[in-house]
């Protein structure tokens, strides 16, 4: 199951040694809803490395990373941004970002 991130668990999640993916999304966003099943499927291949931030509930986190369009995907490794993309994409694109 994809981990739902908040300001309480965000730093611990992004500071992992392996690359992790954070999906900034909102329930009213059509492309975000389309991406949901892709993230769930990705979680099966990359357990504990996929997280989601609801931008409506975690406005501070969204602002901290300059999120202006969603879905916004940021890849972190050891707390640093190592990749990012915006919009719906197929699973393979995310697999490549996480390798």
N, C-alpha and C positions, 0 to 999 in steps of 0.2 A: 504494500500500500504506500502511495506517495505521502511523504511527510508534509504536514501543513506547518509552515514556518511563521513565527512571530518574532517580535523584537527580543523575546526571552530566550529563544533557542537558535536564532539566526547565526550568531557568531560562531557557536560551537559547530554548527553544520558546515559553514563555509571554510572553516579552518582545518578540514581533514587533509591528510596527505594526498589522497586520490582526488581526481577531478570530480566535482559535483555540479549538478545542474539545478538552477533556480528558475522557476517559471513564475513570472509576475503576471497575474491574471485578475479577472473580475467575472462575476456570475452573469452580468448583463452583456458580456462581450461574445458575439457569435464565434469568431475565430478561436477564442479561448476555450469555448465549450467543445469545438471540433478537436482541439489539441489535447483535451483531457484524456481520452482513450489512448492516445499516442504516448502520453506521459505514464499512464498506468502500465502499458505494455513495456515501455522502456525500463520501468522499475523492476520488472521481472529479470531483465538482463543485467541491470546495474543496481542490485539491492542496496538500500540505504544511501543512495547517491542522487536521488531525485527529490526535490522539494518544491513546494508551491507557496507563493505569497499572494494573498488576496489584497489587492491594492486599496480596496475600499475599507478594509479592516486594519490595514497596516500602512497608513498614509506616510508615516515617518520613514519607513524603510523604502517605499517607492520614491519619495523625494530625495533620500540620501543617495540613490543611484540614478537620479535624473530620469525616471521612467515617465515618458510622455505618450508612448504608444504601446498598446498591449495586443496580443501577448508578447512580452519581452522576455527573452531567455538569456541568462548570464551564466557562464561557466566559471567556477572558482576552483582554485587549487591553493591550499595553504593560505587562505584568506585573500588571495589576489585574483583579480579578474584576468582570465586567460582566453576568454572568447565571449562573444555576444551576438545575438541576432534578434530580429523582430518579425512577428507574423507567423502564420501557420506554415509548417514544413513537415515533410515526411520523416518517419522514424530514423531512416538511415542517416539523414543530415545530423541528427543529434548523437547517434552512435559514433560518427566520425569526430564530433566535437569532444566526446568523453574519452576517446582512446588516447 
